[in-house]
Amino acid sequence: MQIIFIHGMNQQQQTARSLEQHWLALLSQGLKQSHQETFLSYIQHHMRMPFYGDLLTRYHLQNMLQASTLTPQTWPHFPFIHRTEHPEKSPKVLEHHAVQNNLPDITLNDAMGLSQSFKSITALGKDLALRDFAVLMNYFPKLHATLLHKFLVETYLYLSNPHFIQAVHTRLHEQLHQTKPTLLIAHSLGSVIAYHFLLLHPELNIQRFITLGSPLAFRVIQAHLPQPLQRPDAISGDWLNFYSHDDFLSAFPLSHAPFDFQPAIINQQIQTSIEHPHDIAGYLTHPEVIATILQVLKKST
């Protein structure tokens, strides 16, 4: 069985080799945590990763969004947002009375724990704000498309540029064999690319399709895919979709129309890192993701 991994956006600083080694290291970590290290050599021997990160450089474009943190490097100017000025009030002077407060003693460990708590709360608040922002954008697809163009250059390129689409699909075609049983695992934008490619190649034999942090739930992405959306005939087995409520690009399951397929997509909610909710590490090392990969491999070995 061949194992195909399709990476997500913002990998133009990587090479095919370095990215493959990074994913293998994450798989090794996940397998070790699940006490299944013996499968690493099999995965290493059978895995392929079509690399398309260098194509963005060829088009002389640069992504403006860090995929791991989902924090835009620059925010657009919204002229309809104005800061409200409030008149300053005269401070009210109160009579001072000495009060004795019994403050608890704070150790160095307490201070470090408090600092970490503030860091986690800040990261969580940022992610919740971005997630809610993404929900809002889903109801305004034209504005969402504008933001995609501004922040997610790779996504916009893939969805709107036929030359870029063809170049990416060529990379996949070089690795995917027509009749060989395949385990296909795709992250982020890679899940959009994989889904589109499978629609165009029904002759493939995908025994399990695993999507990690997929943004397919967003209407602006759906609108640029072949219509009507349907379950690809290339998937002979099941489709498992892992999503995280901490990850604003994949905060929703693929369960409602237009993804109410038969057989249904198996949606599994997991928790990823608060600080890097969309990063591949949070998905690829998760025990439930590792388990779904091993289910297929155990049948083929």
C-alpha positions, 0 to 999 in steps of 0.5 A: 500500500502506498501512503500519500501525504499532502501538506498545507500552505505556507511551506515555501521555505521548506524543501521536499526533503525537509518537509518529509523529514518533519512529518516523519519526525511527528509520526515517530512521536505519535507512534511512540506515544501510542506504543506502535513504533514498529510501524515507522519503518513501514511508513517511511518505506511506503510514504510519498509527499508531493511537494508544491511549496516551491510553486508559490515562489515561482509565481513571485508571491508570498503568503501573508499568514503564518499557518501555524499561529494563524496570525496575519502579518499585516491587518487590512485597514477597515475605514468603517471602523472608527475609534470612539472618543470618550470625554475624560471625567474629573477624577473623584478624590476619595479620603484615604484610609489605611487598610492592612491586607494579608497578601499570600506569599508568592514563590518563583514557581507560582509566578512562573505558573501564573505567567504560563496561565496568562500566556495560555489565556491570551493564546486561547482568546486570540484563537476564539476571536479568529474562529468567530471572525471566520464564522462571520466571514462564512456568511459574507463570501465576497468579503471572505474571498477578499481576505483569502486573496489578501492573507492566504495567497496559496489558497486563492491561487489554487482556487482561482488560477488554472495554471497553478492548479495544473502545476499542483495536480501534476505533482500529485499525479507523479506520486499517485498510481492509478490502481494501487491501494492508497492511504491518503492523508491531507492537511489544511489546503492540502485537503482542498487539493486532494478532494479536487484531485480525487474528483478528477481521477475516479480511477484511483483506489483510495482505501482511506481518505484522512483530512486534517484541519480542512477548510472545506466547510467554508463557502468561498472554497466550495464555490470554486470547486466543481459543482455539485459537490459530491463524494469522490468515486476514487474513495473506495473506503471511508473518509475521516475528517479531523477538526478542532474547535481551537482551529478557526480554519477547521472549527466545523465538521463536514456533516451538513449540506453540501457534505451530507454524503452517503457513505457519510464522512466520519467527523472526529473532533480533537483538541490541538495546541492552543498556541498553534491550533492549525499546525500539522503537529497537533493533528499528526501526533494525536492518538486518534489520528495515529489510530486511524492510520494504523487501522489501514496499515495493519490490514495491509501488512 
